[in-house]
Structure formats: C-alpha cells, structure tokens
Amino acid sequence: MISSKIAKASYYRNFVFGVEDSLVSTVGLLSGITIAGVDSKTVLATGVILIFVEAISMGAGSFLSESSAETYENHVEKPTNRSYLDALIMFISYLLSGCIPLLPYIIFSQDIAFWGSVIVSLLVLFVLGVINAKISGTRVWKSVMRMVLIGGSAIAIGSIIGRLF
C-alpha cells in the first residue's frame, strides 16, 4: 500500500513539474525573444528547439533523480519500472505542455501571438492549480494563486529581459 502511494505521488509530482516548467519556460522564452524583436521564423524555431531539448533533458533528469532516490531508499542500483514511468510522464507532460504557448505563434501574427501565448499559459496554470487543489485536498484559491503568481513572474522576467535587448 505504501509503495503504491509513493509511486502515485512520484507520477503526480513529475506530471505537475513537467506541465508547470514547460509552460513557464516556453512562454518566458517566447515572450522575451518576441519583445526583443526577433522574426517569426526564429521565434518558432527557438520554441520548437527549446521544447524538444528540454523535454528530453527533463525526462532524463527525472529518470536519474528518481532512480537515485530509489537506490538510496532500497540500496539496490537497478532502476525500477517506476523510474522509467516517471521519466516518460515528465517527457510527455513537458513536450505537450510546451506546445500550448507555442501554438499562438503558429496561428497568429507575433503581436497577437504574444498576448495569446501569455494568456493561454496563465489559464492553463490556473487550471493546473485547481486540479492540484482538488487532488491534494487543499484550498483551491491558494493553489491557483501559487501557480499563477510563480508562473506569471517567470513570464514577466522573460519579457523584462527581452526589453533590455
């Protein structure tokens, strides 16, 4: 029973981390380079490269950290299926979530895409906060505010740095 609860918590942690990190990193980068005046083709190329490289990196990081934790807990150096599933959850959640802030740049002009990307990313962070509160049994408003404020601050930082260039 305990190991099942630990595994579920690990899967959930990797999912939330993958979605949140991908949304925030991708929209922060896209916002920054858009404000810096980079052309549309470069914005799209940069976004796609970021999403794929980071999805692989985050999946690998998840595998390495989770298998290291399991080795520490069990004193066995062989990764379990949980480590592989953690990595897959992280990879997929990062990859798919990164497409959310990139999609407006594929559909709209850069001016509209900038705001669309920011708004849709904040909305998804809002929904993630609601889901997180419901699953964990905590207060919805606190969870939502934490997700949106932390994610929104990264978006703001990307935009501020983009203005410097």
SESEDO-916664 format. One record per residue (C-alpha): x, z, y. Coordinates in steps of 0.2 Angstrom, whole numbers, plus 2048, in hexadecimal, padded with zeros to 3 digits. Last residue first. Example, Ala and Ser with C-alpha at 12.3 -4.5 7.8 and 13.67 -1.06 7.14 Angstrom:
2
SITE,844,824,7FB
SITE,83E,827,7EA
! end
This chain:
165
SITE,859,77E,8DB
SITE,854,790,8E1
SITE,841,78B,8DF
SITE,844,789,8CC
SITE,84B,79B,8CC
SITE,83B,7A1,8D4
SITE,830,797,8C8
SITE,839,79D,8B8
SITE,838,7AF,8BF
SITE,825,7AD,8C2
SITE,822,7A7,8B0
SITE,82C,7B6,8AA
SITE,821,7C1,8B4
SITE,811,7B9,8AE
SITE,816,7BD,89C
SITE,819,7CF,89F
SITE,80A,7D1,8AA
SITE,7FE,7C7,89F
SITE,803,7CF,88F
SITE,803,7E1,896
SITE,7F3,7DE,89F
SITE,7EA,7D8,88F
SITE,7F0,7E6,885
SITE,7EB,7F3,892
SITE,7DA,7EB,895
SITE,7D7,7EA,882
SITE,7DA,7FC,87E
SITE,7E1,7FE,86D
SITE,7DB,7FC,85B
SITE,7EA,7F2,856
SITE,7E0,7E2,850
SITE,7D4,7E3,85F
SITE,7E2,7E7,86C
SITE,7ED,7D9,865
SITE,7DF,7CC,865
SITE,7DB,7D1,877
SITE,7ED,7CF,87D
SITE,7EF,7BF,874
SITE,7E0,7B9,87D
SITE,7E7,7BD,88E
SITE,7F8,7B6,889
SITE,7EE,7A6,885
SITE,7E6,7A6,896
SITE,7F7,7A9,89E
SITE,7FE,79A,895
SITE,7EF,78F,89A
SITE,7F1,794,8AC
SITE,804,791,8AD
SITE,803,780,8A4
SITE,7F4,77A,8AE
SITE,7FD,77F,8BE
SITE,80C,776,8BA
SITE,803,767,8B2
SITE,7F9,764,8C2
SITE,809,761,8CC
SITE,812,759,8BE
SITE,805,74C,8BB
SITE,7F9,74F,8AC
SITE,7F8,74D,899
SITE,80A,74F,892
SITE,80E,75C,89F
SITE,7FE,765,89B
SITE,803,766,889
SITE,813,76F,88C
SITE,80C,780,88F
SITE,802,780,87F
SITE,810,777,874
SITE,81B,786,875
SITE,80D,790,86B
SITE,80E,784,85D
SITE,821,785,85B
SITE,822,798,85E
SITE,814,79C,852
SITE,81B,790,845
SITE,82D,797,845
SITE,828,7A9,846
SITE,81B,7A8,838
SITE,828,79E,82E
SITE,836,7AC,831
SITE,82A,7BA,82C
SITE,825,7B0,81D
SITE,838,7AE,818
SITE,83B,7C1,81B
SITE,82B,7C6,811
SITE,831,7BB,802
SITE,83F,7C7,800
SITE,851,7C5,806
SITE,85E,7CB,7F9
SITE,86B,7D8,800
SITE,863,7E7,7F8
SITE,865,7F8,801
SITE,852,7F9,802
SITE,84F,7FE,814
SITE,860,7F7,81B
SITE,85E,7E7,811
SITE,84C,7E6,817
SITE,851,7E8,829
SITE,85F,7DB,827
SITE,852,7CF,81F
SITE,846,7D2,82E
SITE,854,7CF,83A
SITE,85B,7BF,832
SITE,84A,7B7,82E
SITE,844,7BB,840
SITE,854,7B4,848
SITE,852,7A4,83D
SITE,840,7A2,842
SITE,844,7A6,854
SITE,853,799,854
SITE,848,78C,84C
SITE,83A,78E,858
SITE,846,78F,866
SITE,84E,77F,862
SITE,83D,776,860
SITE,835,77D,86F
SITE,844,77B,87B
SITE,847,769,876
SITE,834,765,878
SITE,834,76D,889
SITE,844,765,88F
SITE,83E,754,88A
SITE,82E,756,892
SITE,835,75D,8A3
SITE,842,74F,8A2
SITE,835,742,8A1
SITE,82B,749,8AF
SITE,839,749,8BB
SITE,842,75A,8C1
SITE,83D,761,8D1
SITE,843,773,8D0
SITE,831,778,8D0
SITE,82F,76E,8C0
SITE,83F,775,8B9
SITE,839,787,8BC
SITE,827,785,8B6
SITE,82D,77C,8A6
SITE,839,78A,8A2
SITE,82D,798,8A5
SITE,81F,78F,89C
SITE,82A,78D,88D
SITE,832,79E,88D
SITE,821,7A7,890
SITE,817,79D,884
SITE,824,79E,876
SITE,828,7B0,878
SITE,816,7B5,877
SITE,811,7AA,868
SITE,821,7AE,85E
SITE,821,7C1,862
SITE,80E,7C2,85E
SITE,811,7B9,84D
SITE,821,7C2,849
SITE,819,7D3,84C
SITE,809,7CE,842
SITE,814,7C9,833
SITE,81E,7D9,834
SITE,80F,7E4,836
SITE,807,7DB,826
SITE,817,7DE,81C
SITE,818,7F0,821
SITE,805,7F3,81C
SITE,809,7EA,80C
SITE,818,7F5,809
SITE,80E,805,80C
SITE,800,800,800
! end
